Amino acid sequence: MLQESVKGNPQILKELDSFLEGINYFLKTESLPIEFTILGYQPKPFDRLDVLSALSLLSFSFAEALRNDSLYTILERKLPNRNIAELFPRHDAEDPFSIRENQPSYSPKRLTEARKNSFLLAEKSEFAKSNELSDFASVIRRTNQILEELPLFLGSNSWVISPSRSTTGGAILANDPHIGYGNPGTWYEVHLMAGSYETYGYHLPIFPFPIIAHNAKKAWALTMLENDDMDFYEEVLHPTKPNFVKEKGNWVPVQVFKELIPVKGEEAREITIQVTSHGPILSKPIAGYSGPVVSLYWIFHHIPAPVLETVYSLGRCSSLQECSEVVSKLPAPGLNISYADANGNIAWWSVGRFPIRKNKTNTRKILNGASGEDDVIGYLPFEQNPKLINPPEGIILTANHLPTYELKGYGKPEGYWQESDRGRRIYELLSQKKEWSVEDMKKIQTDVHSFSARTIVPLISLELELDKNWSGVFREALDVYRKFDGENTLDSAGATIFHTLNQFVMLNLWMDEFGESNLQVFGQSAERWNSYKSILANPKSDFWDDLSTPDLQETRRDILIRSFAQTVRYLSKEFGGSPSSWKWEKAHEITFEHPMGKVPFLGLIFNQGPFPVASGEAAVNLMNQKEINPKMTPRVGPSKRRIVDLIHPENSWSVLPTGNSGNLGSPFYGDQIQMFLNGEHRPIRFTQSQIEKDSKYVLKFVPR
């Protein structure tokens, strides 16, 4: 498969093999990090298949459908009297805001987020009965637990500014991909020069080419497109022929693969994987599973995806047109590619494929695999994907939000759009003046404002003020909350109450419907915040009624009063004193956790933190947690911050959360943590004079 994807350019495999040869030589001749000694593990030599597997895992990590589609169907069957569409609103309940149609011109104003509060009741799924779903729910929870251990891509910000909107006279690119925090960090920052080739970029483990990079002529960045390129299908297996499945009324054979899974300290285990025309059956290999048979459709399995070739070629394309041709070949994963060059061009391409189906169906739920009515019959060509090239506004911003209102001949695109808060806030900031400097970009990247606080705080305050019985610490806490201006600074007590109260409202709003385990899966999806904002604005939503109290009919005010009381009691117990002393720095701490850090003693050695950190959920300088819990533990945020000045490349900036070294004994281990937490950037040493002036160490490789 790898050879097939790069058959037009054998140089890619040549460079890949040279790269792997160097890694394997190190494994054979040098001392390995202490983690391998603790594990008692000697890594085997890396090969091309390892690279392909890592690329596939990277692509797989983008998929929100794993959580959303399964939960939609499970809850729809479990709760026939609830409008489940309210839990998965995407941007349907908001005033339209998209990448292609909404870019910031010079028009200073303060935005608010208007809401429609209208949902279409979706047609009920024909999926299995609710009492047959518990096994499949456990499959999703186990998959989610595995994904939790990986540094997954969970959003990003990116914007490019043309010469007409910059103070430099050239284009500027700013980008901060959001990834689950960990230690070692995700990226390895490298400046490569070889002959006429030069690139300054960010590498992932065992990838020889940078995923995101720049040189003196161009720069590119990425955010997640979040298009819907993955679906579940309920399959019908033959009652007596286990390797036959019903498709369009006929029984057809499935493909069967045997896989041997090595297990440390035990004999290897063989599993059987059945693959239908939709994709692999997820549920069958699990011992004791008795639930419905569900397969996974993913574009990545159905169209050749030249990920390695695309990344390689992005580093070598020499013009906007060439780069457009490079990204046009990638069907998955879905990406927003931002581009700027030294000629003053700026561009954005939505990269990936939008599936065309036989019938218009609700792809937010598990689909019918036997009838053929929900099957994919084609894909929108890349030429019809949303894009912008040198728009008149002179700015292109992306923040994982809706790419366009409508695709010609296709309709509204389906996807798992992240909250629009970041995009709307960046739009608001970039509309404030005509020309922007690199220093301005730094301030926007580290903006800690909660955009939705300007609507959430007045709404909740009004409901709480209608209860005249607040006194003492409750009254004082309400006064602090009511004055919160959305700025999540370390000295803000309002931020502490705002975020803690949001968590308690979510728990009281949804625990009765989801249950603990399903709620925590939902809590890691983009829909958690989308749905929260929508239901909060809708006092008539059925979700305000608590199912655990069948004799009562709770209202929005009831749940908000209950949640506020719980918030004040919780924070009083945690921090004591007056509510004005509940500073955000006490409640909001980040730990860069090593995979071994869950072992208490090893955590003291390998983990870095905890450290107080500003910002919060859905802010531009994102600090999200992965669970719904009043104990604030940011686990997702900028995996790097980067600003590239295309006309003055020596005036470019970067910072990594922990630094470039993952080696516990290195003098560079954790050397960028405080810089990152303080919202600072360090200069990129790009020109030869910068390198010579600031170099402290030189490593020379001398052939034997």
Residue, then its C-alpha position, 0 to 999 in steps of 0.5 A: m500500500l505504501q509503495e502504491s501511494v508513492k509509485g510516482n516518486p521513488q525518492i520518497l521511499k529512498e528518504l524514508d528508508s534512510f531515515l529508518e536506517g538511522i533510527n535503527y542504527f541508534l537502537k542498535t548502538e546507543s543507550l536507550p531512554i530509561e523508560f525502556t529499562i523500566l519496562g524491560y523492553q527492547p524495541k524491534p527495528f522500525d520498518r515501513l509498515d510502522v510508518l504506515s501504521a502511525l500515519s493511519l493512527l494519526s488519521f484515525s485520531f481525528a474521528e469524532a464519529l466514534r463517540n457521537d454516532s454511537l451515543y446518538t443511537i444508544l440514547e435515542r433508543k434509551l430515551p424515546n421521549r427526549n429530542i436527542a438532536e438537542l444533544f448533537p446540534r453541531h452549529d444548527a442552533e446558532d446563527p450561521f458562521s462559516i469559514r468561507e462566508n465569514q472572514p474579518s474585514y475592518s469593522p470594529k464591533r463586539l459580537t454576541e452569539a445569537r441562537k435559534n433554539s429550534f431543532l428538527l425532530a430526527e426520524k427514529s433509527e431502526f437500530a437494535k432495541s435499547n436492551e440490546l445496546s449495552d454491549f455495543a456501548s461497552v465497545i465504544r467505551r473501551t475504544n474511547q479508553i484506548l484513544e484517551e492514552l494517545p495525544l489526539f488532535l482535538g481542534s486548532n486555530s489558524w489564520v493567515i493575513s495578506p500584505s494589505r492587512s499586515t504592518t510588515g508589507g508581507a503575509i503572516l501565518a499563525n497556527d496552534p494545533h490543539i492536541g491532548y497534552g503529554n510528556p514527552g510532547t507531541w512535536y519535534e522542531v527541526h530546521l533542515m538544510a540540504g542543498s537547495y532544500e530547506t524547511y523549518g518544521y514540526h515532526l511527529p515520531i518516525f515521520p521523516f517529513p514535517i507535518i507543518a513547516h515553512n521556509a523562506k518562500k512559503a508556510w503552511a499550517l493545518t487545523m481539523l476540518e471535522n467533516d463527517d467521513m466515518d459512519f457506523y452500519e448495523e450489519v445482518l450476518h447469515p444465521t448459519k453461514p457466519n461469513f456471509v452478510k446481507e447487502k441490498g437483499n442478497w447474502v454476500p461473503v465478507q473478507v476474513f483476516k487473521e491477526l496475531i496479537p503479541v501479548k507481553g509475558e503470554e502467548a500471542r492471541e489470534i483474532t479474526i476480523q470480518v470486513t464487509s463492503h462498508g468496512p471492518i466489523l468492530s464488535k465480533p473480535i471481542a470475547g463474550y460480545s452478544g450485541p448487534v453486529v456493527s461495522l465501521y465505514w471510513i473513507f480512509h479505507h475506501i480511497p487510497a490516501p497518499v498521506l506520506e506523499t502529500v506531506y513530502s510534496l508540501g515541503r517541495c511545492s514552489s507555488l500556490q498552484e503547485c501546493s493546491e495540486v498537492v493537497s487535492k490528492l488527499p481524501a482523508p483525513g479531513l484537514n483545513i490547510s492554511y497557506a501563505d507565501a513570500n509573494g503575498n498570497i494567502a489561501w485555505w483549502s478544505v482537504g478531504r472528501f464529502p460522501i454522497r449517499k443514495n438517500k439523504t439520511n441522518t449520519r449522526k446515528i448508526l445506519n442500516g447496512a443491509s438495505g443499501e439505502d444508506d450507502v455511500i455512492g460517490y464523493l464530491p470532487f475536490e474542486q467543489n470543496p470550500k476554499l478561499i484564495n486571496p479573499p478581499e478581506g485580506i484574512i482567512l481564519t479557521a478554528n474547526h468550525l463550519p466550512t461553508y453554509e452550503l456546497k453547490g449540488y450537495g447541500k449543507p456539509e455534515g461534520y463534527w464542528q467544534e464550538s464556534d466560540r474560538g472562531r467568533r472571538i478571533y473574528e471579533l479581534l481581527s475586525q478591530k483594526k486594519e493592519w496587524s503586526v507579528e506582536d499583535m498575533k502573539k496577543i491573539q494566540t494567547d487570548v484567554h477570553s471566554f466568548s460565551a460568558r457574555t451570554i451565559v453569565p447574564l442568563i444564569s445570573l438573571e435566573l439565580e437573582l429571581d431566588k431572593n433567598w441567597s445570603g452569606v457566602f452564596r450571595e457573595a459568590l453570586d455577586v462575584y459571578r455576576k461581574f465576571d467579564g470572561e477574562n480567565t486570568l489567574d487572579s480571577a475568582g469569577a473564572t473559577i465560579f463560571h467554569t465550576l458552575n458550568q460543570f455542575v449544570m452539565l452534570n445535573l442536566w445530563m447524568d440522569e439521561f447518560g449515566e456516568s460512563n456514557l456521559q464521560v464519553f460525551g464529555q470528550s466530544a465537541e458536542r458537549w459545549n455546543s449542546y450545553k449552550s443550546i439547551l441553556a438558552n432553551p428553557k423549554s428543553d425536556f432535558w431540564d427535567d430530572l428523570s431520577t425524580p419522577d414525581l417532580q417536573e424540574t425547570r431550568r431555574d430549578i437545575l441552575i439553583r441546584s447547580f449554583a448551590q453545589t458550586v458554592r459548597y464545593l468551592s468553599k470546601e476546596f478553598g475556604g475563605s471568601p468567594s473573592s479569594w477563589k482565584w483561578e490559579k488555585a483551581h486550574e492547574i495543568t500537569f504534563e503527564h508521562p505514560m508512566g506517570k499514572v504510577p504514583f512514584l513514577g509520576l513524581i519522576f516523569n510528570q511535569g507539574p502541576f502548574p497554574v495556567a490561565s485561560g479555559e474551555a473554548a477560549v482562543n488559548l484553549m485549555n479544555q478538560k476531557e471530562i465533565n467534572p468540577k475539578m478543573t484539569p486541562r488536558v487539551g490545548p495548544s501543542k505549539r504556538r507558531i507565527v511566521d513572517l513571510i517577508h521577514p522570516e527572521n521575525s518568526w516565533s514559536v513555543l512548545p508546551t514542554g520543549n523539544s526534548g523528551n529525554l529526562g536527563s537532557p538540559f533542555y528537558g522541560d525548558q519551555i514550560q514557563m514560557f508556554l504557561n506565561g503566553e510567551h514566544r521564543p524567536i525562531r533562529f532561521t537565518q544563518s546569522q541568527i544561527e551563528k549568533d545564538s548557537k550553544y552546541v554543535l553536533k557533528f556526524v562524522p562517517r566512519 
